[in-house]
Amino acid sequence: MKKKKEQTKLFFLLIIVAIVILTGLYVFQISEMSRVSYLASSKEIEIDSLKKENSGLKLSISKNKNLVSIEERIKEKGYDKVGKINYMVVSGDTVATNQKN
């Protein structure tokens, strides 16, 4: 009878130890899941930010490509950059007159 009582106590002790261990594992698992979830959400925010930055950079690149191609076409046509501008002074109020003979 005494041996059976000791076995019962040992059995309950093992059950309590198992419950404590399983509870500890559960808490650890929930903690780890929360950490991973937080990291995933922060990475998603970072990805969205990088996507916006990337689209802005693509737009900037396309604008620069257009400017470069325009400059290349201007050089191909033989145009030069404008330096100092000299204006012609016209005396009088009329620029052109109609002279009939």
C-alpha positions in Angstrom: 0.0 0.0 0.0 2.8 2.3 0.9 4.5 1.6 -2.4 1.3 2.3 -4.3 1.0 5.7 -2.5 4.6 6.6 -3.4 3.9 5.7 -7.0 0.8 7.8 -7.0 2.7 10.8 -5.6 5.5 10.3 -8.1 2.9 10.1 -10.9 1.3 13.4 -9.9 4.7 15.0 -9.4 5.6 13.9 -13.0 2.3 15.3 -14.3 2.9 18.6 -12.5 6.5 18.8 -13.9 5.2 18.0 -17.4 2.5 20.7 -17.1 5.1 23.2 -16.0 7.4 22.3 -18.8 4.6 22.4 -21.4 3.4 25.7 -20.0 6.9 27.1 -20.3 7.3 25.9 -23.9 3.9 27.4 -24.7 4.9 30.8 -23.3 8.2 30.6 -25.2 6.4 29.7 -28.4 3.9 32.5 -28.1 6.7 35.0 -27.3 8.7 33.8 -30.3 5.6 34.0 -32.6 5.0 37.6 -31.4 8.6 38.5 -32.1 8.5 37.0 -35.6 5.2 38.7 -36.3 6.6 42.1 -35.2 9.7 41.6 -37.4 7.6 40.6 -40.4 5.4 43.7 -40.0 8.4 46.0 -39.7 9.9 44.4 -42.8 6.7 44.9 -44.7 6.7 48.6 -43.8 10.3 48.8 -44.9 9.5 47.1 -48.2 6.6 49.6 -48.8 9.0 52.5 -48.1 11.6 51.0 -50.5 9.0 50.5 -53.2 8.0 54.1 -53.0 11.6 55.2 -53.1 12.3 52.9 -56.0 9.4 54.3 -58.0 10.6 57.8 -57.4 14.1 56.8 -58.5 12.7 55.2 -61.7 10.8 58.4 -62.5 13.9 60.4 -61.9 15.9 58.1 -64.2 13.3 58.3 -66.9 13.4 62.1 -66.7 17.2 62.2 -66.9 17.2 59.8 -69.8 14.8 62.2 -71.7 17.0 65.2 -70.9 20.1 63.3 -72.1 18.4 62.2 -75.3 17.2 65.7 -76.0 20.7 67.0 -75.4 22.1 64.4 -77.7 19.6 65.3 -80.5 20.5 68.9 -80.1 24.2 68.2 -80.5 23.4 65.9 -83.6 21.6 68.8 -85.2 24.6 71.0 -84.7 23.2 73.5 -82.3 25.4 75.1 -79.7 24.7 76.4 -76.2 23.7 80.0 -76.0 26.4 82.3 -74.6 26.0 86.0 -74.5 23.0 87.4 -76.3 23.4 90.6 -78.4 20.2 92.4 -79.1 19.7 94.6 -82.2 18.4 98.1 -81.5 15.9 99.4 -84.0 15.3 103.1 -84.2 11.8 104.4 -84.5 8.5 102.9 -83.7 8.1 100.7 -86.8 9.9 97.5 -87.4 8.8 97.0 -91.1 7.3 99.4 -93.6 5.5 98.8 -96.8 7.0 100.9 -99.6 5.0 101.2 -102.7 6.5 102.8 -105.8 
